[in-house]
Amino acid sequence: MISVVIPAYNEKDAIFETVTSIRDVLTEADLKSSEIIVVDDGSSDQTGERAEMAKAKVIVNLKNMGYGFSLKRGITEARNDTIVIIDADGTYPIKDIPRLVQKYREGFNMVVGARTGKFFLGSYFRAPLRSLLRWLVEFTADQKIPDVNSGLRVFSREEVIPYFDRLSNKFSFTTTVTLAYILTQKFVEYVEIDYRDRIGHTKVHLVWDSMRVFQQIVETGLYFKPLKIFLVIAIATLIAAIGSIAIGLAMNIVSAVWLGIGFIIISIIVLAIGLFAQAVMHIDSRFDRK
């Protein structure tokens, strides 16, 4: 059976319908003994009460701790190994949960609902940020990723908990778990789903949360694949060096030439640090296997 974990912060307008719809879908799919866990993340409205009215198991954070923290807490307290996570705001198609679970049972380590539709594309300002973050994740992972931070996915409780120390407590939990699984050679599958308009107001602060996601991607990449991140920095520094030397020679500016030489030295040092970090990671991996 499965445990459905729903992180919820001030979602009183959607949580009752979300829980009841999930229960109906699970019953229809003959998953009756499954559980639905709502983690009320310090809500100031009636989110927890309405979740209880819908007969969900409710876990209450006394303070607003974050999306990822709430997921970790719900997953830890789940009684079943197969975990489904889904948002409380009505954006994800609940009817597709059995389809994702069925795909997961084919042997994948994680199945992700890859969002499609106009509501996923978002505003003209949001789309470039999403594209930049997606490019960074794909570059780090060395593969195409249809949806890096979907909030509808299925995975094993036992398998994901060892990653918790490396996963974000905020909105980038899903991005970091995607990267962590891919960079440790887990099998991740994507199933297209129709993404909808949310009920209520978004809790995401676009610029601030995007900066946090960027930070978490870099940290995750440094932990699992350090050379790749240091290589990007080294190449960027080398490009700056070439530009500085070219300007110095063209305009006869000696200081610009020396600055370029300094950038070259920095680029070599950064690359050496990356190689050292990669070697240390492999040593740690061998000790872990022993």
N, C-alpha and C positions, 0 to 999 in steps of 0.2 A: 504494500500500500504506500501512499505518498503523504507527505506533509507539505501543505501550501503555506508559505510564509509571506505575510503582507506587511511591509513597513508603512506606517500611517502617521502623518503629522497634520492636524487640523483638516481632516477629510470627512467631517460629519455629513456632508451632503452626498457623499458617494459610498461610504464604507458599508452601510447596510445592504444596499443593492449589490455591491461587489461580493460580499460574503455569501448572500443568498444565491446569487447567480452561480458562484463557484460550487456551492453545495449541490445545486440542481444538476450542474454539468457532471460532477463527480458521481452522483447517484445514477444518472443516465448511462454513464460509462462503466457502471458496475465497479466503482471505486468507493463503495459506501463506508468502509471502515477507515478512510483517510481522515486526516485532521486539518483544520484551518486555524492558523495562528496569526493573530493580528498583534503587531508590536506598536503600541501607542507611544509615539516618541515625544512625550511631554506636551501633548496637545492642550490647548487652552479652550477647546470647544468640547462637544459631546462625542468625539470620535470613539473613545473607549466604551462608553455606555451603549452607543448604537451597535458597535461590534459585538458586545455581549448580548444585546437584544437579538442579534442575528445568529446567536449560539456559536460564536467563534471562541476559541481559547485566547484570552487577552493578556498580554504581558505589557506592563506599564513601565516606561522609563520616567523617573521622577523629574528629569530635565530633558530638554531637547539635545540629544547626543549625536544625531546624524543618521542618514540613510543607511550607510554601511554598518555602523554600530548596531542599528536595529536589526538588520538582516543577520548579522553574526549572532546576536542574542537569540533571535527566533530559531535559527538553524541549530544552535547549541542545545536548545530546549526541546527540539522536535523529537518525537519518538520513532519516526520512520527514517530509513536511510535515503530514500528517494525524495529529494527536495525540489519543489517548484516555487520560484519566487515570482511575484507579480505586484505591480503597483496598485494602490487603492483608488486611483482617480478615474477609472473607467476607460483609459486610453488603450489598454491591451484587450484583444478578443478572448474572453474567457472560454468560449466554445472550442478554442484551439488547444487548450491544455491537454486533453487526451491524445491529440495528434502528436504533440511534442513528447509526451511520456512514451508513446508507442515507438517513436523514433529513437529515444534514449535507450529503450530496452533492446534495441538492435546491437548495443555494445558500445555506443559512444560515451565518452567521459562527461560531455556536456552538450546539450542541445539548446540553441539560442533562437528565439523568435526574431527573425530579421524584419524590421519594420519597413513598410512601404506606404505610399499614399501622400496626399498633399499635407497632412498634418505632421508627418515625419519630416518633410523638407523644411518646414518652418519659414521664418522671415528671411529677407535678403541679407540681413546682418548676421543671422544665426548660421546660415548655410556655409559661408566661408570659414567660420570658426570650426564648425563640425568637420569640414573637409580637411582643414589643417591638422586637427587632432587625429582624424582617421589616417591621414598620410603618415603621421609620426608613428602611430601604432603599427601600421602595415610595414613601415620601414624597419622598425624594431623587430617585428615578428617574421619578416621575410615572406609574407604571403598576403593575399587579398582577404579582407575581412568585411563581409557585407554590412555588419552592424556591430560596432565595437562596444556600445554601452546600452544595449537593450535591457529593459527591466523584466522581461519574461524569459525565463530559462529554467532548465532542469539539470540537476547534477546530484552527485552522491554526497551525503552529509559526511561520511567517514573520509571521503577523499578531499573535500574542500577545507575542512577544519585545520589541517596542518599548514595551509596557506594563510591563515587569518592574520598572522603577524605582519605579512607583506601586503595585505589588502587594505584599502582606504576605509576609514570610518565615515566618509562623506559620500557625495554623489558619485564619485569615481570608483566606488566598489566594483561595479560591473565592468568598467574598463580594465581595472587592474586584475580582476579574476580572469578575464579573457586573455590578457597578455601572459599571466602566470601559467595558465593551462597550456597555451601554445608554446611558450618558451621551455616548458618541461615535457614537450612531446606528447601531450594528451590529445585525444581525438575529439575535436570540436566540430559539430555539425550545425548548419543554419537552415531554418525553415521559414519561408516567407509568411508574414502575417500582415493584416491590415491594421494600421495604426490610426487611432481616432482622436477627436478633440477631447480634451480633459474636462472633467466636471470640477468646477471651482477654479481657484487661482493657483498658478504655478508657484512653487517654492524655490525655483532655480533662479539664482542671480547670474545672468549670462556671462558677463565679463569675469567676475570674481570666481565663479565656479569653474569657468573654462581655464583660468590660471591654475586653480587647484588640480584640475584634471591633467594639465600639462606637467605640473610638478610630479604628480603621482606616476605618470607614464615614464618620465625620466628616471625616477627612483626605482620603479619596477625593472626598467631596462638595465639600469646600473647593477641591480642585484642579480638578475638572471643572465644578462648578456652585456657586460660592461664594455667590452672592446667596441661594440657597435656605437654606443653613445660617445665614447671618447674619440672614435674615428670621425664622427660628425663634427665635433669641436675642433679636432686637428685640421680637417679639411677647410672649415670656415676660417680658421686662423691662417692657413696657408694661402687662401684666396685673398685675405686682407694683406698678407705679405707681398704677394705678386702685385696687387693694386698699388700699394704704397711705393714699392720699388719702381714700378712703371711711371708713376707720377713724378717721383724724385728724379729719375733719369730724363724724362721728357722736359721737366721744368727746371732742371739743374738745382734741385733742392737736396742737399746732402743729408739733412736730418730725416727726410722722408725715406731715403735709401737705408739709413741706419735703423729707422723704425721698422722697415720691411724685414731687415736681417733679424731684428729682435723677434718679430712675429714668426719667422722661420724656426728660430730656436725654441720658442714657446710651443709651436706645432709639434716639433720633435719630442719635447718633454711630455706633452699631453699624450701623444701616441705611445710613448714608453710607459706612462702610467696605466694606460688602457691595456697594454700587453701584460703588465704586471698583475693588474686586477683580474684579467681573464685567467692567468695562470693560478692565482690564488683561489678563484672560484672552482677550477677543476680539481685542485688539491682538496678543497672542502668537500666537493662532491664525492671524491673517492673515499674520504673518511666516513661520510654519511652512509655510504653503501656498506662499509664494513660494520 
